[in-house]
Amino acid sequence: MNISLCFFARFREQLGIQQELYTLPIECNGHELLAQLAQRGEKWQDLFANPQGVLVAINQEMATLDSRIKQGDEVAFFPPVTGG
């Protein structure tokens, strides 16, 4: 099951990639996807091990980490933004 991952701001900077095609073994939710990505290595662990530091959009709409991710979805990651 293929999905598209998009990385913005510090995610793009630290990983050195903007987008990639990713294969999920089964449908999952955002929490499960973060756990899979965190297992890819140290810089991935630094970015995805703490869910409070991750905002997610699915198919260009804000989502929660409980949202289901399905075949063909585009999942974007970016840090929380604070205003002032």
C-alpha positions in Angstrom: 0.0 0.0 0.0 1.7 3.2 -1.2 1.3 6.7 0.3 3.1 9.9 -0.4 5.0 11.6 2.5 5.7 15.3 2.4 8.1 17.0 4.8 8.1 20.7 5.7 10.2 23.1 7.8 12.5 21.4 10.2 11.4 17.9 9.0 12.6 18.8 5.4 15.8 20.5 6.7 16.9 17.6 9.1 16.0 14.8 6.7 17.2 16.4 3.6 14.2 15.4 1.6 10.9 17.1 0.7 8.8 14.2 -0.5 9.0 10.4 -0.9 6.8 7.4 -1.8 6.4 5.2 1.2 5.0 1.6 1.4 2.8 0.8 4.3 2.3 -2.9 5.1 -1.3 -2.3 6.2 -3.7 0.6 6.8 -2.7 2.5 10.0 -3.3 5.7 11.9 -0.9 8.6 12.3 0.5 7.3 15.6 1.4 4.0 14.0 3.0 5.8 11.0 5.1 8.0 13.3 6.3 4.9 15.1 7.3 3.2 11.8 9.2 6.4 10.7 11.0 6.7 14.1 12.5 3.2 13.5 14.3 4.4 10.4 17.3 5.8 12.3 18.6 8.5 14.6 17.4 11.6 12.8 14.0 10.0 12.2 13.8 9.1 15.9 14.6 12.7 16.9 11.8 14.0 14.7 9.0 11.4 15.1 9.4 9.9 18.5 7.6 12.8 20.2 4.1 13.2 18.8 3.6 16.6 20.5 6.2 18.0 18.1 4.4 16.8 14.9 1.4 18.2 13.1 0.0 16.1 10.3 -2.2 16.8 7.2 -3.8 14.0 5.2 -4.7 14.9 1.6 -4.0 18.6 2.4 -6.5 18.7 5.3 -5.4 19.0 8.9 -5.8 15.7 10.7 -5.1 14.1 14.1 -2.7 11.3 14.8 -5.7 9.1 15.3 -6.8 9.6 11.7 -6.6 6.6 9.4 -4.2 6.5 6.5 -5.2 4.7 3.4 -3.8 3.6 0.0 -2.9 6.6 -2.1 -3.1 9.2 0.7 -0.7 12.1 0.9 0.6 12.7 4.4 2.4 15.9 5.3 4.4 16.6 8.4 5.3 19.9 9.9 6.1 21.4 13.3 3.5 23.3 15.4 3.6 27.0 14.7 3.4 29.6 17.4 2.3 33.1 16.9 3.1 36.2 18.8 
